[in-house]
Each structure stands twice: as structure tokens, then as C-alpha cells.
Amino acid sequence: MAQMQPRFSTTANRQPLMAGALALAAGAALGGALPRTKTEDDMMGAQSGTLFDQAERNSEEEKSKAMSVAKSVKDEVKDIASETKVDLDPGAPGGKSAVEAVGGKAKSAAKRVVDKAQLLCQGRETW
């Protein structure tokens, strides 16, 4: 935990907008998780329920839009991947398909990342 504070300070100094957004999100999550107080209920009254209902409707609408966009993006990515595979298969090395060639590279890269992470965790290498 003591090591996280200097890293967070460095990150906050380098990217203050990101740090501010994280702080805002954390505050909103904490505030939303806490129960309402009697004072809030007395001051907001019926308006509170109306605002919460409106926020819930807006949230559902935005969620629906985001899901629609995500599906469209996924479909487009699949189309692009299929087109690219057709273009790359003839040039893949060793008679492999493009997917097999890329898969081998991805496995190799993943192993390098895991090895590096293990060395960092063991303290035998530094960032």
C-alpha cells in the first residue's frame, strides 16, 4: 500500500484529468451507496422520487444506445476480420492460415508478458 501512494501521485501529476475523473467516480459511487438521510428526504420530498425515476429512465435509454452501438461495432469488426483473413491467408508462412500464424505470435507475446510480470513481482527487474 505504501508503494501505491507515490505511484498514484506520479500518475495524478502526469494525468490530472484522469485522476480527477477517478476521484469524481469514486465520490459518486460512495454517495450513491450511502442511504438517504431524513434531512434529504425532508428537503427533497416528492421531488427526490421524481428525480430518481428520471435518472433511471435516462440510464436505461443510454444503456440501450450503448448496447446497440457495441453490437454494430462488433459486427463491423467481424466483417473486417473476415475480409483481412481472406487477404492474409495466402501470405501466411509455412502453409498456415493467417489465424494460426497470428495465434502463434500472440501466444509468444503473452508468454513474454507473463515472464516479465513474474520477474517484476519477484523484484528481479524494475519498471
Backbone atoms as SQL, in Angstrom:
CREATE TABLE atoms (id INTEGER PRIMARY KEY, chain TEXT, resi INTEGER, resn TEXT, atom TEXT, x REAL, y REAL, z REAL);
INSERT INTO atoms VALUES
  (1, 'A', 1, 'MET', 'N', 0.824, -1.193, 0.000),
  (2, 'A', 1, 'MET', 'CA', 0.000, 0.000, 0.000),
  (3, 'A', 1, 'MET', 'C', 0.866, 1.255, 0.000),
  (4, 'A', 2, 'ALA', 'N', 1.971, 1.205, 0.739),
  (5, 'A', 2, 'ALA', 'CA', 2.860, 2.355, 0.814),
  (6, 'A', 2, 'ALA', 'C', 3.463, 2.665, -0.549),
  (7, 'A', 3, 'GLN', 'N', 3.658, 1.636, -1.379),
  (8, 'A', 3, 'GLN', 'CA', 4.235, 1.846, -2.700),
  (9, 'A', 3, 'GLN', 'C', 3.230, 2.477, -3.659),
  (10, 'A', 4, 'MET', 'N', 1.931, 2.292, -3.400),
  (11, 'A', 4, 'MET', 'CA', 0.913, 2.813, -4.304),
  (12, 'A', 4, 'MET', 'C', 0.820, 4.338, -4.250),
  (13, 'A', 5, 'GLN', 'N', 1.038, 4.931, -3.077),
  (14, 'A', 5, 'GLN', 'CA', 0.877, 6.370, -2.941),
  (15, 'A', 5, 'GLN', 'C', 1.820, 7.144, -3.855),
  (16, 'A', 6, 'PRO', 'N', 3.127, 6.827, -3.871),
  (17, 'A', 6, 'PRO', 'CA', 3.994, 7.566, -4.809),
  (18, 'A', 6, 'PRO', 'C', 3.596, 7.344, -6.269),
  (19, 'A', 7, 'ARG', 'N', 3.199, 6.129, -6.599),
  (20, 'A', 7, 'ARG', 'CA', 2.788, 5.850, -7.988),
  (21, 'A', 7, 'ARG', 'C', 1.544, 6.654, -8.339),
  (22, 'A', 8, 'PHE', 'N', 0.566, 6.706, -7.392),
  (23, 'A', 8, 'PHE', 'CA', -0.653, 7.456, -7.662),
  (24, 'A', 8, 'PHE', 'C', -0.336, 8.937, -7.807),
  (25, 'A', 9, 'SER', 'N', 0.532, 9.455, -6.943),
  (26, 'A', 9, 'SER', 'CA', 0.913, 10.868, -7.027),
  (27, 'A', 9, 'SER', 'C', 1.560, 11.166, -8.369),
  (28, 'A', 10, 'THR', 'N', 2.438, 10.288, -8.814),
  (29, 'A', 10, 'THR', 'CA', 3.098, 10.474, -10.107),
  (30, 'A', 10, 'THR', 'C', 2.073, 10.456, -11.229),
  (31, 'A', 11, 'THR', 'N', 1.162, 9.481, -11.182),
  (32, 'A', 11, 'THR', 'CA', 0.122, 9.374, -12.205),
  (33, 'A', 11, 'THR', 'C', -0.776, 10.608, -12.170),
  (34, 'A', 12, 'ALA', 'N', -1.159, 11.051, -10.964),
  (35, 'A', 12, 'ALA', 'CA', -2.025, 12.225, -10.840),
  (36, 'A', 12, 'ALA', 'C', -1.338, 13.464, -11.394),
  (37, 'A', 13, 'ASN', 'N', -0.050, 13.593, -11.185),
  (38, 'A', 13, 'ASN', 'CA', 0.683, 14.747, -11.723),
  (39, 'A', 13, 'ASN', 'C', 0.792, 14.692, -13.240),
  (40, 'A', 14, 'ARG', 'N', 0.981, 13.481, -13.774),
  (41, 'A', 14, 'ARG', 'CA', 1.122, 13.337, -15.225),
  (42, 'A', 14, 'ARG', 'C', -0.215, 13.452, -15.943),
  (43, 'A', 15, 'GLN', 'N', -1.279, 12.931, -15.297),
  (44, 'A', 15, 'GLN', 'CA', -2.592, 12.913, -15.931),
  (45, 'A', 15, 'GLN', 'C', -3.649, 13.398, -14.941),
  (46, 'A', 16, 'PRO', 'N', -3.689, 14.708, -14.681),
  (47, 'A', 16, 'PRO', 'CA', -4.614, 15.224, -13.670),
  (48, 'A', 16, 'PRO', 'C', -6.085, 15.028, -14.028),
  (49, 'A', 17, 'LEU', 'N', -6.436, 15.059, -15.300),
  (50, 'A', 17, 'LEU', 'CA', -7.838, 14.850, -15.675),
  (51, 'A', 17, 'LEU', 'C', -8.293, 13.438, -15.338),
  (52, 'A', 18, 'MET', 'N', -7.408, 12.463, -15.594),
  (53, 'A', 18, 'MET', 'CA', -7.754, 11.088, -15.262),
  (54, 'A', 18, 'MET', 'C', -7.920, 10.939, -13.748),
  (55, 'A', 19, 'ALA', 'N', -7.012, 11.528, -12.985),
  (56, 'A', 19, 'ALA', 'CA', -7.094, 11.438, -11.530),
  (57, 'A', 19, 'ALA', 'C', -8.377, 12.096, -11.030),
  (58, 'A', 20, 'GLY', 'N', -8.725, 13.240, -11.604),
  (59, 'A', 20, 'GLY', 'CA', -9.957, 13.921, -11.216),
  (60, 'A', 20, 'GLY', 'C', -11.188, 13.107, -11.553),
  (61, 'A', 21, 'ALA', 'N', -11.176, 12.481, -12.728),
  (62, 'A', 21, 'ALA', 'CA', -12.312, 11.648, -13.129),
  (63, 'A', 21, 'ALA', 'C', -12.463, 10.449, -12.194),
  (64, 'A', 22, 'LEU', 'N', -11.344, 9.842, -11.818),
  (65, 'A', 22, 'LEU', 'CA', -11.398, 8.723, -10.877),
  (66, 'A', 22, 'LEU', 'C', -11.928, 9.165, -9.523),
  (67, 'A', 23, 'ALA', 'N', -11.471, 10.322, -9.045),
  (68, 'A', 23, 'ALA', 'CA', -11.944, 10.836, -7.758),
  (69, 'A', 23, 'ALA', 'C', -13.440, 11.141, -7.813),
  (70, 'A', 24, 'LEU', 'N', -13.890, 11.733, -8.918),
  (71, 'A', 24, 'LEU', 'CA', -15.308, 12.034, -9.080),
  (72, 'A', 24, 'LEU', 'C', -16.140, 10.756, -9.106),
  (73, 'A', 25, 'ALA', 'N', -15.667, 9.766, -9.844),
  (74, 'A', 25, 'ALA', 'CA', -16.384, 8.496, -9.928),
  (75, 'A', 25, 'ALA', 'C', -16.445, 7.814, -8.564),
  (76, 'A', 26, 'ALA', 'N', -15.335, 7.840, -7.840),
  (77, 'A', 26, 'ALA', 'CA', -15.310, 7.224, -6.511),
  (78, 'A', 26, 'ALA', 'C', -16.271, 7.945, -5.564),
  (79, 'A', 27, 'GLY', 'N', -16.290, 9.265, -5.619),
  (80, 'A', 27, 'GLY', 'CA', -17.202, 10.041, -4.773),
  (81, 'A', 27, 'GLY', 'C', -18.658, 9.776, -5.111),
  (82, 'A', 28, 'ALA', 'N', -18.959, 9.706, -6.405),
  (83, 'A', 28, 'ALA', 'CA', -20.340, 9.437, -6.831),
  (84, 'A', 28, 'ALA', 'C', -20.775, 8.037, -6.403),
  (85, 'A', 29, 'ALA', 'N', -19.863, 7.068, -6.535),
  (86, 'A', 29, 'ALA', 'CA', -20.190, 5.700, -6.124),
  (87, 'A', 29, 'ALA', 'C', -20.433, 5.631, -4.624),
  (88, 'A', 30, 'LEU', 'N', -19.584, 6.303, -3.866),
  (89, 'A', 30, 'LEU', 'CA', -19.749, 6.308, -2.417),
  (90, 'A', 30, 'LEU', 'C', -21.041, 7.004, -2.025),
  (91, 'A', 31, 'GLY', 'N', -21.302, 8.153, -2.607),
  (92, 'A', 31, 'GLY', 'CA', -22.526, 8.887, -2.297),
  (93, 'A', 31, 'GLY', 'C', -23.779, 8.110, -2.675),
  (94, 'A', 32, 'GLY', 'N', -23.727, 7.420, -3.805),
  (95, 'A', 32, 'GLY', 'CA', -24.877, 6.631, -4.231),
  (96, 'A', 32, 'GLY', 'C', -25.095, 5.393, -3.386),
  (97, 'A', 33, 'ALA', 'N', -24.029, 4.893, -2.790),
  (98, 'A', 33, 'ALA', 'CA', -24.141, 3.678, -1.981),
  (99, 'A', 33, 'ALA', 'C', -24.678, 3.961, -0.579),
  (100, 'A', 34, 'LEU', 'N', -24.512, 5.188, -0.127),
  (101, 'A', 34, 'LEU', 'CA', -24.966, 5.528, 1.225),
  (102, 'A', 34, 'LEU', 'C', -26.482, 5.713, 1.245),
  (103, 'A', 35, 'PRO', 'N', -27.131, 5.341, 2.340),
  (104, 'A', 35, 'PRO', 'CA', -28.585, 5.532, 2.420),
  (105, 'A', 35, 'PRO', 'C', -28.926, 7.022, 2.525),
  (106, 'A', 36, 'ARG', 'N', -30.118, 7.364, 2.067),
  (107, 'A', 36, 'ARG', 'CA', -30.569, 8.750, 2.178),
  (108, 'A', 36, 'ARG', 'C', -30.835, 9.078, 3.640),
  (109, 'A', 37, 'THR', 'N', -30.679, 10.325, 3.964),
  (110, 'A', 37, 'THR', 'CA', -30.929, 10.755, 5.340),
  (111, 'A', 37, 'THR', 'C', -32.327, 11.350, 5.449),
  (112, 'A', 38, 'LYS', 'N', -32.807, 11.479, 6.668),
  (113, 'A', 38, 'LYS', 'CA', -34.121, 12.091, 6.905),
  (114, 'A', 38, 'LYS', 'C', -34.115, 13.530, 6.411),
  (115, 'A', 39, 'THR', 'N', -33.024, 14.220, 6.627),
  (116, 'A', 39, 'THR', 'CA', -32.915, 15.616, 6.184),
  (117, 'A', 39, 'THR', 'C', -33.062, 15.709, 4.666),
  (118, 'A', 40, 'GLU', 'N', -32.397, 14.799, 3.948),
  (119, 'A', 40, 'GLU', 'CA', -32.531, 14.796, 2.485),
  (120, 'A', 40, 'GLU', 'C', -33.971, 14.539, 2.084),
  (121, 'A', 41, 'ASP', 'N', -34.599, 13.562, 2.723),
  (122, 'A', 41, 'ASP', 'CA', -35.995, 13.255, 2.400),
  (123, 'A', 41, 'ASP', 'C', -36.904, 14.442, 2.693),
  (124, 'A', 42, 'ASP', 'N', -36.669, 15.119, 3.845),
  (125, 'A', 42, 'ASP', 'CA', -37.488, 16.276, 4.205),
  (126, 'A', 42, 'ASP', 'C', -37.305, 17.418, 3.201),
  (127, 'A', 43, 'MET', 'N', -36.061, 17.665, 2.804),
  (128, 'A', 43, 'MET', 'CA', -35.781, 18.792, 1.900),
  (129, 'A', 43, 'MET', 'C', -36.215, 18.497, 0.470),
  (130, 'A', 44, 'MET', 'N', -36.002, 17.285, 0.014),
  (131, 'A', 44, 'MET', 'CA', -36.304, 16.947, -1.381),
  (132, 'A', 44, 'MET', 'C', -37.745, 16.497, -1.553),
  (133, 'A', 45, 'GLY', 'N', -38.301, 15.833, -0.549),
  (134, 'A', 45, 'GLY', 'CA', -39.685, 15.395, -0.604),
  (135, 'A', 45, 'GLY', 'C', -39.996, 14.559, -1.830),
  (136, 'A', 46, 'ALA', 'N', -41.119, 14.852, -2.455),
  (137, 'A', 46, 'ALA', 'CA', -41.569, 14.093, -3.627),
  (138, 'A', 46, 'ALA', 'C', -40.633, 14.292, -4.810),
  (139, 'A', 47, 'GLN', 'N', -39.952, 15.415, -4.833),
  (140, 'A', 47, 'GLN', 'CA', -39.025, 15.708, -5.933),
  (141, 'A', 47, 'GLN', 'C', -37.941, 14.636, -6.031),
  (142, 'A', 48, 'SER', 'N', -37.529, 14.095, -4.891),
  (143, 'A', 48, 'SER', 'CA', -36.479, 13.078, -4.862),
  (144, 'A', 48, 'SER', 'C', -36.870, 11.863, -5.685),
  (145, 'A', 49, 'GLY', 'N', -38.075, 11.360, -5.463),
  (146, 'A', 49, 'GLY', 'CA', -38.542, 10.186, -6.211),
  (147, 'A', 49, 'GLY', 'C', -38.621, 10.459, -7.701),
  (148, 'A', 50, 'THR', 'N', -39.100, 11.640, -8.058),
  (149, 'A', 50, 'THR', 'CA', -39.204, 12.018, -9.468),
  (150, 'A', 50, 'THR', 'C', -37.825, 12.057, -10.123),
  (151, 'A', 51, 'LEU', 'N', -36.860, 12.653, -9.415),
  (152, 'A', 51, 'LEU', 'CA', -35.505, 12.729, -9.956),
  (153, 'A', 51, 'LEU', 'C', -34.880, 11.350, -10.114),
  (154, 'A', 52, 'PHE', 'N', -35.076, 10.488, -9.120),
  (155, 'A', 52, 'PHE', 'CA', -34.533, 9.134, -9.222),
  (156, 'A', 52, 'PHE', 'C', -35.175, 8.371, -10.375),
  (157, 'A', 53, 'ASP', 'N', -36.491, 8.516, -10.559),
  (158, 'A', 53, 'ASP', 'CA', -37.178, 7.844, -11.670),
  (159, 'A', 53, 'ASP', 'C', -36.646, 8.334, -13.016),
  (160, 'A', 54, 'GLN', 'N', -36.455, 9.647, -13.138),
  (161, 'A', 54, 'GLN', 'CA', -35.939, 10.221, -14.386),
  (162, 'A', 54, 'GLN', 'C', -34.514, 9.723, -14.647),
  (163, 'A', 55, 'ALA', 'N', -33.709, 9.693, -13.596),
  (164, 'A', 55, 'ALA', 'CA', -32.330, 9.211, -13.746),
  (165, 'A', 55, 'ALA', 'C', -32.318, 7.749, -14.182),
  (166, 'A', 56, 'GLU', 'N', -33.214, 6.962, -13.636),
  (167, 'A', 56, 'GLU', 'CA', -33.286, 5.542, -14.010),
  (168, 'A', 56, 'GLU', 'C', -33.703, 5.387, -15.468),
  (169, 'A', 57, 'ARG', 'N', -34.692, 6.166, -15.907),
  (170, 'A', 57, 'ARG', 'CA', -35.114, 6.110, -17.317),
  (171, 'A', 57, 'ARG', 'C', -33.967, 6.522, -18.241),
  (172, 'A', 58, 'ASN', 'N', -33.296, 7.605, -17.881),
  (173, 'A', 58, 'ASN', 'CA', -32.164, 8.064, -18.704),
  (174, 'A', 58, 'ASN', 'C', -31.074, 7.002, -18.760),
  (175, 'A', 59, 'SER', 'N', -30.816, 6.378, -17.637),
  (176, 'A', 59, 'SER', 'CA', -29.797, 5.330, -17.578),
  (177, 'A', 59, 'SER', 'C', -30.156, 4.171, -18.496),
  (178, 'A', 60, 'GLU', 'N', -31.402, 3.751, -18.475),
  (179, 'A', 60, 'GLU', 'CA', -31.848, 2.643, -19.330),
  (180, 'A', 60, 'GLU', 'C', -31.750, 3.016, -20.808),
  (181, 'A', 61, 'GLU', 'N', -32.108, 4.254, -21.147),
  (182, 'A', 61, 'GLU', 'CA', -32.016, 4.700, -22.535),
  (183, 'A', 61, 'GLU', 'C', -30.568, 4.693, -23.011),
  (184, 'A', 62, 'GLU', 'N', -29.685, 5.223, -22.186),
  (185, 'A', 62, 'GLU', 'CA', -28.271, 5.276, -22.557),
  (186, 'A', 62, 'GLU', 'C', -27.676, 3.877, -22.642),
  (187, 'A', 63, 'LYS', 'N', -28.095, 3.009, -21.738),
  (188, 'A', 63, 'LYS', 'CA', -27.616, 1.625, -21.775),
  (189, 'A', 63, 'LYS', 'C', -28.049, 0.961, -23.082),
  (190, 'A', 64, 'SER', 'N', -29.281, 1.183, -23.466),
  (191, 'A', 64, 'SER', 'CA', -29.799, 0.604, -24.711),
  (192, 'A', 64, 'SER', 'C', -29.017, 1.128, -25.917),
  (193, 'A', 65, 'LYS', 'N', -28.746, 2.436, -25.929),
  (194, 'A', 65, 'LYS', 'CA', -27.964, 3.015, -27.027),
  (195, 'A', 65, 'LYS', 'C', -26.560, 2.413, -27.066),
  (196, 'A', 66, 'ALA', 'N', -25.939, 2.302, -25.890),
  (197, 'A', 66, 'ALA', 'CA', -24.584, 1.762, -25.824),
  (198, 'A', 66, 'ALA', 'C', -24.545, 0.312, -26.303),
  (199, 'A', 67, 'MET', 'N', -25.539, -0.474, -25.931),
  (200, 'A', 67, 'MET', 'CA', -25.595, -1.872, -26.367),
  (201, 'A', 67, 'MET', 'C', -25.760, -1.955, -27.883),
  (202, 'A', 68, 'SER', 'N', -26.568, -1.074, -28.441),
  (203, 'A', 68, 'SER', 'CA', -26.769, -1.055, -29.890),
  (204, 'A', 68, 'SER', 'C', -25.472, -0.687, -30.613),
  (205, 'A', 69, 'VAL', 'N', -24.781, 0.323, -30.110),
  (206, 'A', 69, 'VAL', 'CA', -23.512, 0.724, -30.709),
  (207, 'A', 69, 'VAL', 'C', -22.498, -0.411, -30.595),
  (208, 'A', 70, 'ALA', 'N', -22.435, -1.055, -29.407),
  (209, 'A', 70, 'ALA', 'CA', -21.481, -2.148, -29.204),
  (210, 'A', 70, 'ALA', 'C', -21.745, -3.286, -30.186),
  (211, 'A', 71, 'LYS', 'N', -23.021, -3.610, -30.419),
  (212, 'A', 71, 'LYS', 'CA', -23.352, -4.683, -31.358),
  (213, 'A', 71, 'LYS', 'C', -22.927, -4.301, -32.785),
  (214, 'A', 72, 'SER', 'N', -23.188, -3.056, -33.167),
  (215, 'A', 72, 'SER', 'CA', -22.794, -2.604, -34.505),
  (216, 'A', 72, 'SER', 'C', -21.278, -2.651, -34.673),
  (217, 'A', 73, 'VAL', 'N', -20.563, -2.211, -33.640),
  (218, 'A', 73, 'VAL', 'CA', -19.103, -2.237, -33.697),
  (219, 'A', 73, 'VAL', 'C', -18.601, -3.669, -33.791),
  (220, 'A', 74, 'LYS', 'N', -19.182, -4.557, -32.986),
  (221, 'A', 74, 'LYS', 'CA', -18.776, -5.964, -33.013),
  (222, 'A', 74, 'LYS', 'C', -18.991, -6.561, -34.399),
  (223, 'A', 75, 'ASP', 'N', -20.143, -6.287, -35.004),
  (224, 'A', 75, 'ASP', 'CA', -20.429, -6.806, -36.342),
  (225, 'A', 75, 'ASP', 'C', -19.438, -6.261, -37.373),
  (226, 'A', 76, 'GLU', 'N', -19.113, -4.976, -37.250),
  (227, 'A', 76, 'GLU', 'CA', -18.157, -4.366, -38.186),
  (228, 'A', 76, 'GLU', 'C', -16.769, -4.982, -38.020),
  (229, 'A', 77, 'VAL', 'N', -16.360, -5.201, -36.776),
  (230, 'A', 77, 'VAL', 'CA', -15.053, -5.815, -36.514),
  (231, 'A', 77, 'VAL', 'C', -15.005, -7.223, -37.098),
  (232, 'A', 78, 'LYS', 'N', -16.087, -7.982, -36.945),
  (233, 'A', 78, 'LYS', 'CA', -16.128, -9.332, -37.512),
  (234, 'A', 78, 'LYS', 'C', -15.994, -9.282, -39.034),
  (235, 'A', 79, 'ASP', 'N', -16.689, -8.323, -39.672),
  (236, 'A', 79, 'ASP', 'CA', -16.598, -8.189, -41.128),
  (237, 'A', 79, 'ASP', 'C', -15.171, -7.854, -41.557),
  (238, 'A', 80, 'ILE', 'N', -14.563, -6.910, -40.851),
  (239, 'A', 80, 'ILE', 'CA', -13.193, -6.509, -41.180),
  (240, 'A', 80, 'ILE', 'C', -12.235, -7.678, -40.980),
  (241, 'A', 81, 'ALA', 'N', -12.412, -8.428, -39.890),
  (242, 'A', 81, 'ALA', 'CA', -11.537, -9.573, -39.623),
  (243, 'A', 81, 'ALA', 'C', -11.672, -10.623, -40.723),
  (244, 'A', 82, 'SER', 'N', -12.894, -10.881, -41.164),
  (245, 'A', 82, 'SER', 'CA', -13.105, -11.864, -42.237),
  (246, 'A', 82, 'SER', 'C', -12.439, -11.404, -43.534),
  (247, 'A', 83, 'GLU', 'N', -12.615, -10.131, -43.866),
  (248, 'A', 83, 'GLU', 'CA', -12.004, -9.591, -45.080),
  (249, 'A', 83, 'GLU', 'C', -10.476, -9.659, -44.995),
  (250, 'A', 84, 'THR', 'N', -9.950, -9.309, -43.828),
  (251, 'A', 84, 'THR', 'CA', -8.499, -9.316, -43.644),
  (252, 'A', 84, 'THR', 'C', -7.951, -10.731, -43.722),
  (253, 'A', 85, 'LYS', 'N', -8.655, -11.697, -43.137),
  (254, 'A', 85, 'LYS', 'CA', -8.219, -13.093, -43.167),
  (255, 'A', 85, 'LYS', 'C', -8.113, -13.577, -44.607),
  (256, 'A', 86, 'VAL', 'N', -9.112, -13.262, -45.419),
  (257, 'A', 86, 'VAL', 'CA', -9.100, -13.671, -46.821),
  (258, 'A', 86, 'VAL', 'C', -7.887, -13.071, -47.528),
  (259, 'A', 87, 'ASP', 'N', -7.559, -11.823, -47.198),
  (260, 'A', 87, 'ASP', 'CA', -6.404, -11.160, -47.827),
  (261, 'A', 87, 'ASP', 'C', -5.081, -11.744, -47.347),
  (262, 'A', 88, 'LEU', 'N', -5.003, -12.152, -46.069),
  (263, 'A', 88, 'LEU', 'CA', -3.731, -12.565, -45.473),
  (264, 'A', 88, 'LEU', 'C', -3.430, -14.057, -45.569),
  (265, 'A', 89, 'ASP', 'N', -4.442, -14.903, -45.660),
  (266, 'A', 89, 'ASP', 'CA', -4.208, -16.352, -45.680),
  (267, 'A', 89, 'ASP', 'C', -3.179, -16.789, -46.717),
  (268, 'A', 90, 'PRO', 'N', -3.248, -16.288, -47.945),
  (269, 'A', 90, 'PRO', 'CA', -2.270, -16.751, -48.938),
  (270, 'A', 90, 'PRO', 'C', -0.822, -16.386, -48.586),
  (271, 'A', 91, 'GLY', 'N', -0.613, -15.341, -47.797),
  (272, 'A', 91, 'GLY', 'CA', 0.748, -14.922, -47.478),
  (273, 'A', 91, 'GLY', 'C', 1.258, -15.432, -46.141),
  (274, 'A', 92, 'ALA', 'N', 0.470, -16.236, -45.437),
  (275, 'A', 92, 'ALA', 'CA', 0.901, -16.734, -44.127),
  (276, 'A', 92, 'ALA', 'C', 2.050, -17.725, -44.295),
  (277, 'A', 93, 'PRO', 'N', 3.020, -17.697, -43.377),
  (278, 'A', 93, 'PRO', 'CA', 4.201, -18.561, -43.508),
  (279, 'A', 93, 'PRO', 'C', 3.897, -20.029, -43.215),
  (280, 'A', 94, 'GLY', 'N', 4.669, -20.910, -43.847),
  (281, 'A', 94, 'GLY', 'CA', 4.621, -22.339, -43.544),
  (282, 'A', 94, 'GLY', 'C', 3.301, -23.019, -43.850),
  (283, 'A', 95, 'GLY', 'N', 2.558, -22.495, -44.784),
  (284, 'A', 95, 'GLY', 'CA', 1.295, -23.128, -45.142),
  (285, 'A', 95, 'GLY', 'C', 0.213, -22.972, -44.076),
  (286, 'A', 96, 'LYS', 'N', 0.458, -22.152, -43.082),
  (287, 'A', 96, 'LYS', 'CA', -0.539, -21.912, -42.028),
  (288, 'A', 96, 'LYS', 'C', -1.552, -20.887, -42.508),
  (289, 'A', 97, 'SER', 'N', -2.691, -20.864, -41.824),
  (290, 'A', 97, 'SER', 'CA', -3.636, -19.790, -42.092),
  (291, 'A', 97, 'SER', 'C', -3.150, -18.550, -41.355),
  (292, 'A', 98, 'ALA', 'N', -3.692, -17.397, -41.706),
  (293, 'A', 98, 'ALA', 'CA', -3.318, -16.156, -41.031),
  (294, 'A', 98, 'ALA', 'C', -3.656, -16.238, -39.552),
  (295, 'A', 99, 'VAL', 'N', -4.766, -16.867, -39.219),
  (296, 'A', 99, 'VAL', 'CA', -5.178, -17.005, -37.814),
  (297, 'A', 99, 'VAL', 'C', -4.163, -17.833, -37.036),
  (298, 'A', 100, 'GLU', 'N', -3.697, -18.923, -37.633),
  (299, 'A', 100, 'GLU', 'CA', -2.704, -19.769, -36.953),
  (300, 'A', 100, 'GLU', 'C', -1.391, -19.013, -36.747),
  (301, 'A', 101, 'ALA', 'N', -0.979, -18.266, -37.762),
  (302, 'A', 101, 'ALA', 'CA', 0.274, -17.510, -37.657),
  (303, 'A', 101, 'ALA', 'C', 0.176, -16.435, -36.586),
  (304, 'A', 102, 'VAL', 'N', -0.931, -15.706, -36.578),
  (305, 'A', 102, 'VAL', 'CA', -1.124, -14.655, -35.581),
  (306, 'A', 102, 'VAL', 'C', -1.295, -15.269, -34.192),
  (307, 'A', 103, 'GLY', 'N', -1.987, -16.397, -34.119),
  (308, 'A', 103, 'GLY', 'CA', -2.163, -17.078, -32.840),
  (309, 'A', 103, 'GLY', 'C', -0.833, -17.464, -32.217),
  (310, 'A', 104, 'GLY', 'N', 0.079, -17.959, -33.039),
  (311, 'A', 104, 'GLY', 'CA', 1.408, -18.316, -32.541),
  (312, 'A', 104, 'GLY', 'C', 2.145, -17.091, -32.013),
  (313, 'A', 105, 'LYS', 'N', 2.055, -15.985, -32.740),
  (314, 'A', 105, 'LYS', 'CA', 2.692, -14.741, -32.291),
  (315, 'A', 105, 'LYS', 'C', 2.059, -14.254, -30.992),
  (316, 'A', 106, 'ALA', 'N', 0.748, -14.350, -30.897),
  (317, 'A', 106, 'ALA', 'CA', 0.050, -13.886, -29.692),
  (318, 'A', 106, 'ALA', 'C', 0.453, -14.716, -28.480),
  (319, 'A', 107, 'LYS', 'N', 0.567, -16.040, -28.647),
  (320, 'A', 107, 'LYS', 'CA', 0.993, -16.902, -27.539),
  (321, 'A', 107, 'LYS', 'C', 2.405, -16.546, -27.094),
  (322, 'A', 108, 'SER', 'N', 3.271, -16.304, -28.048),
  (323, 'A', 108, 'SER', 'CA', 4.648, -15.938, -27.736),
  (324, 'A', 108, 'SER', 'C', 4.691, -14.607, -26.984),
  (325, 'A', 109, 'ALA', 'N', 3.921, -13.643, -27.451),
  (326, 'A', 109, 'ALA', 'CA', 3.878, -12.331, -26.794),
  (327, 'A', 109, 'ALA', 'C', 3.309, -12.451, -25.386),
  (328, 'A', 110, 'ALA', 'N', 2.268, -13.251, -25.220),
  (329, 'A', 110, 'ALA', 'CA', 1.668, -13.435, -23.898),
  (330, 'A', 110, 'ALA', 'C', 2.662, -14.060, -22.932),
  (331, 'A', 111, 'LYS', 'N', 3.445, -15.032, -23.407),
  (332, 'A', 111, 'LYS', 'CA', 4.447, -15.656, -22.549),
  (333, 'A', 111, 'LYS', 'C', 5.497, -14.642, -22.120),
  (334, 'A', 112, 'ARG', 'N', 5.920, -13.781, -23.044),
  (335, 'A', 112, 'ARG', 'CA', 6.896, -12.745, -22.688),
  (336, 'A', 112, 'ARG', 'C', 6.340, -11.801, -21.627),
  (337, 'A', 113, 'VAL', 'N', 5.080, -11.427, -21.762),
  (338, 'A', 113, 'VAL', 'CA', 4.449, -10.531, -20.787),
  (339, 'A', 113, 'VAL', 'C', 4.372, -11.199, -19.420),
  (340, 'A', 114, 'VAL', 'N', 3.964, -12.469, -19.389),
  (341, 'A', 114, 'VAL', 'CA', 3.884, -13.204, -18.125),
  (342, 'A', 114, 'VAL', 'C', 5.260, -13.318, -17.485),
  (343, 'A', 115, 'ASP', 'N', 6.267, -13.663, -18.281),
  (344, 'A', 115, 'ASP', 'CA', 7.630, -13.773, -17.754),
  (345, 'A', 115, 'ASP', 'C', 8.103, -12.454, -17.162),
  (346, 'A', 116, 'LYS', 'N', 7.850, -11.363, -17.860),
  (347, 'A', 116, 'LYS', 'CA', 8.258, -10.041, -17.375),
  (348, 'A', 116, 'LYS', 'C', 7.538, -9.708, -16.071),
  (349, 'A', 117, 'ALA', 'N', 6.242, -9.978, -16.014),
  (350, 'A', 117, 'ALA', 'CA', 5.464, -9.696, -14.801),
  (351, 'A', 117, 'ALA', 'C', 5.986, -10.503, -13.626),
  (352, 'A', 118, 'GLN', 'N', 6.335, -11.755, -13.872),
  (353, 'A', 118, 'GLN', 'CA', 6.876, -12.586, -12.791),
  (354, 'A', 118, 'GLN', 'C', 8.194, -12.030, -12.285),
  (355, 'A', 119, 'LEU', 'N', 9.060, -11.599, -13.190),
  (356, 'A', 119, 'LEU', 'CA', 10.339, -11.014, -12.779),
  (357, 'A', 119, 'LEU', 'C', 10.116, -9.737, -11.968),
  (358, 'A', 120, 'LEU', 'N', 9.162, -8.925, -12.396),
  (359, 'A', 120, 'LEU', 'CA', 8.866, -7.696, -11.662),
  (360, 'A', 120, 'LEU', 'C', 8.328, -8.005, -10.271),
  (361, 'A', 121, 'CYS', 'N', 7.437, -8.977, -10.188),
  (362, 'A', 121, 'CYS', 'CA', 6.859, -9.349, -8.894),
  (363, 'A', 121, 'CYS', 'C', 7.910, -9.937, -7.960),
  (364, 'A', 122, 'GLN', 'N', 8.881, -10.609, -8.514),
  (365, 'A', 122, 'GLN', 'CA', 9.938, -11.216, -7.693),
  (366, 'A', 122, 'GLN', 'C', 11.034, -10.199, -7.360),
  (367, 'A', 123, 'GLY', 'N', 10.943, -9.016, -7.928),
  (368, 'A', 123, 'GLY', 'CA', 11.933, -7.981, -7.654),
  (369, 'A', 123, 'GLY', 'C', 13.236, -8.141, -8.405),
  (370, 'A', 124, 'ARG', 'N', 13.251, -9.027, -9.382),
  (371, 'A', 124, 'ARG', 'CA', 14.495, -9.244, -10.144),
  (372, 'A', 124, 'ARG', 'C', 14.607, -8.268, -11.323),
  (373, 'A', 125, 'GLU', 'N', 13.557, -7.517, -11.602),
  (374, 'A', 125, 'GLU', 'CA', 13.598, -6.482, -12.607),
  (375, 'A', 125, 'GLU', 'C', 12.783, -5.301, -12.108),
  (376, 'A', 126, 'THR', 'N', 13.038, -4.134, -12.671),
  (377, 'A', 126, 'THR', 'CA', 12.282, -2.945, -12.295),
  (378, 'A', 126, 'THR', 'C', 11.545, -2.417, -13.508),
  (379, 'A', 127, 'TRP', 'N', 10.607, -1.540, -13.243),
  (380, 'A', 127, 'TRP', 'CA', 9.834, -0.932, -14.320),
  (381, 'A', 127, 'TRP', 'C', 10.787, -0.192, -15.173);
